[in-house]
Amino acid sequence: MRLIIFSALFCVLLQFYGCVATKLVTLPMRIAGEVVGFVPVVGDLAEVAIDTTANTVDLVPL
């Protein structure tokens, strides 16, 4: 019974692997964008660029 549950859970996780992988990549990018956003003038431009790039990476079908 444990093997069946483990196998089913593994199959479900495999279906969402691409989504999780891109989120793991973009999370540090988004955090860096928020930190850089505190810098006056230049920070807003950098934050928008980083956030746009993170959104693009999220759309990549892995």
Biotite code that builds the C-alpha atoms (Angstrom):
import biotite.structure as struc

atoms = struc.array([
    struc.Atom([0.000, 0.000, 0.000], chain_id="A", res_id=1, res_name="MET", atom_name="CA", element="C"),
    struc.Atom([2.851, 2.391, 0.831], chain_id="A", res_id=2, res_name="ARG", atom_name="CA", element="C"),
    struc.Atom([4.428, 1.691, -2.540], chain_id="A", res_id=3, res_name="LEU", atom_name="CA", element="C"),
    struc.Atom([1.219, 2.599, -4.360], chain_id="A", res_id=4, res_name="ILE", atom_name="CA", element="C"),
    struc.Atom([0.845, 5.846, -2.415], chain_id="A", res_id=5, res_name="ILE", atom_name="CA", element="C"),
    struc.Atom([4.501, 6.709, -2.954], chain_id="A", res_id=6, res_name="PHE", atom_name="CA", element="C"),
    struc.Atom([4.229, 5.959, -6.684], chain_id="A", res_id=7, res_name="SER", atom_name="CA", element="C"),
    struc.Atom([1.095, 8.081, -7.050], chain_id="A", res_id=8, res_name="ALA", atom_name="CA", element="C"),
    struc.Atom([2.677, 10.972, -5.155], chain_id="A", res_id=9, res_name="LEU", atom_name="CA", element="C"),
    struc.Atom([5.817, 10.686, -7.266], chain_id="A", res_id=10, res_name="PHE", atom_name="CA", element="C"),
    struc.Atom([3.759, 10.843, -10.480], chain_id="A", res_id=11, res_name="CYS", atom_name="CA", element="C"),
    struc.Atom([1.893, 13.925, -9.278], chain_id="A", res_id=12, res_name="VAL", atom_name="CA", element="C"),
    struc.Atom([5.134, 15.641, -8.305], chain_id="A", res_id=13, res_name="LEU", atom_name="CA", element="C"),
    struc.Atom([6.625, 14.841, -11.706], chain_id="A", res_id=14, res_name="LEU", atom_name="CA", element="C"),
    struc.Atom([3.727, 16.641, -13.364], chain_id="A", res_id=15, res_name="GLN", atom_name="CA", element="C"),
    struc.Atom([4.485, 19.820, -11.397], chain_id="A", res_id=16, res_name="PHE", atom_name="CA", element="C"),
    struc.Atom([8.285, 19.576, -11.560], chain_id="A", res_id=17, res_name="TYR", atom_name="CA", element="C"),
    struc.Atom([8.676, 22.213, -14.272], chain_id="A", res_id=18, res_name="GLY", atom_name="CA", element="C"),
    struc.Atom([6.548, 24.669, -12.383], chain_id="A", res_id=19, res_name="CYS", atom_name="CA", element="C"),
    struc.Atom([8.479, 24.086, -9.160], chain_id="A", res_id=20, res_name="VAL", atom_name="CA", element="C"),
    struc.Atom([11.842, 24.253, -10.927], chain_id="A", res_id=21, res_name="ALA", atom_name="CA", element="C"),
    struc.Atom([11.138, 27.658, -12.446], chain_id="A", res_id=22, res_name="THR", atom_name="CA", element="C"),
    struc.Atom([9.802, 28.966, -9.152], chain_id="A", res_id=23, res_name="LYS", atom_name="CA", element="C"),
    struc.Atom([12.985, 27.842, -7.391], chain_id="A", res_id=24, res_name="LEU", atom_name="CA", element="C"),
    struc.Atom([15.044, 29.718, -9.975], chain_id="A", res_id=25, res_name="VAL", atom_name="CA", element="C"),
    struc.Atom([12.984, 32.910, -9.896], chain_id="A", res_id=26, res_name="THR", atom_name="CA", element="C"),
    struc.Atom([12.562, 33.183, -6.125], chain_id="A", res_id=27, res_name="LEU", atom_name="CA", element="C"),
    struc.Atom([16.112, 34.468, -5.495], chain_id="A", res_id=28, res_name="PRO", atom_name="CA", element="C"),
    struc.Atom([15.711, 36.806, -8.482], chain_id="A", res_id=29, res_name="MET", atom_name="CA", element="C"),
    struc.Atom([12.548, 38.289, -7.023], chain_id="A", res_id=30, res_name="ARG", atom_name="CA", element="C"),
    struc.Atom([14.119, 38.695, -3.583], chain_id="A", res_id=31, res_name="ILE", atom_name="CA", element="C"),
    struc.Atom([17.138, 40.443, -5.132], chain_id="A", res_id=32, res_name="ALA", atom_name="CA", element="C"),
    struc.Atom([14.783, 42.712, -7.074], chain_id="A", res_id=33, res_name="GLY", atom_name="CA", element="C"),
    struc.Atom([12.996, 43.727, -3.902], chain_id="A", res_id=34, res_name="GLU", atom_name="CA", element="C"),
    struc.Atom([16.279, 44.410, -2.099], chain_id="A", res_id=35, res_name="VAL", atom_name="CA", element="C"),
    struc.Atom([17.618, 46.473, -5.006], chain_id="A", res_id=36, res_name="VAL", atom_name="CA", element="C"),
    struc.Atom([14.305, 48.348, -5.135], chain_id="A", res_id=37, res_name="GLY", atom_name="CA", element="C"),
    struc.Atom([15.233, 50.197, -1.939], chain_id="A", res_id=38, res_name="PHE", atom_name="CA", element="C"),
    struc.Atom([18.049, 52.050, -3.724], chain_id="A", res_id=39, res_name="VAL", atom_name="CA", element="C"),
    struc.Atom([16.769, 55.479, -4.782], chain_id="A", res_id=40, res_name="PRO", atom_name="CA", element="C"),
    struc.Atom([16.263, 56.218, -8.509], chain_id="A", res_id=41, res_name="VAL", atom_name="CA", element="C"),
    struc.Atom([18.190, 53.280, -10.010], chain_id="A", res_id=42, res_name="VAL", atom_name="CA", element="C"),
    struc.Atom([16.559, 50.693, -7.761], chain_id="A", res_id=43, res_name="GLY", atom_name="CA", element="C"),
    struc.Atom([13.136, 51.051, -9.350], chain_id="A", res_id=44, res_name="ASP", atom_name="CA", element="C"),
    struc.Atom([14.509, 50.480, -12.842], chain_id="A", res_id=45, res_name="LEU", atom_name="CA", element="C"),
    struc.Atom([16.520, 47.460, -11.720], chain_id="A", res_id=46, res_name="ALA", atom_name="CA", element="C"),
    struc.Atom([13.552, 46.018, -9.837], chain_id="A", res_id=47, res_name="GLU", atom_name="CA", element="C"),
    struc.Atom([11.327, 46.258, -12.910], chain_id="A", res_id=48, res_name="VAL", atom_name="CA", element="C"),
    struc.Atom([13.990, 44.629, -15.102], chain_id="A", res_id=49, res_name="ALA", atom_name="CA", element="C"),
    struc.Atom([14.555, 41.769, -12.658], chain_id="A", res_id=50, res_name="ILE", atom_name="CA", element="C"),
    struc.Atom([10.826, 41.233, -12.174], chain_id="A", res_id=51, res_name="ASP", atom_name="CA", element="C"),
    struc.Atom([10.220, 41.169, -15.936], chain_id="A", res_id=52, res_name="THR", atom_name="CA", element="C"),
    struc.Atom([13.002, 38.630, -16.381], chain_id="A", res_id=53, res_name="THR", atom_name="CA", element="C"),
    struc.Atom([11.615, 36.478, -13.566], chain_id="A", res_id=54, res_name="ALA", atom_name="CA", element="C"),
    struc.Atom([8.168, 36.545, -15.174], chain_id="A", res_id=55, res_name="ASN", atom_name="CA", element="C"),
    struc.Atom([9.718, 35.446, -18.472], chain_id="A", res_id=56, res_name="THR", atom_name="CA", element="C"),
    struc.Atom([11.547, 32.570, -16.791], chain_id="A", res_id=57, res_name="VAL", atom_name="CA", element="C"),
    struc.Atom([8.271, 31.500, -15.146], chain_id="A", res_id=58, res_name="ASP", atom_name="CA", element="C"),
    struc.Atom([6.728, 31.115, -18.598], chain_id="A", res_id=59, res_name="LEU", atom_name="CA", element="C"),
    struc.Atom([9.430, 28.712, -19.814], chain_id="A", res_id=60, res_name="VAL", atom_name="CA", element="C"),
    struc.Atom([7.853, 25.257, -20.196], chain_id="A", res_id=61, res_name="PRO", atom_name="CA", element="C"),
    struc.Atom([10.215, 22.852, -18.443], chain_id="A", res_id=62, res_name="LEU", atom_name="CA", element="C"),
])
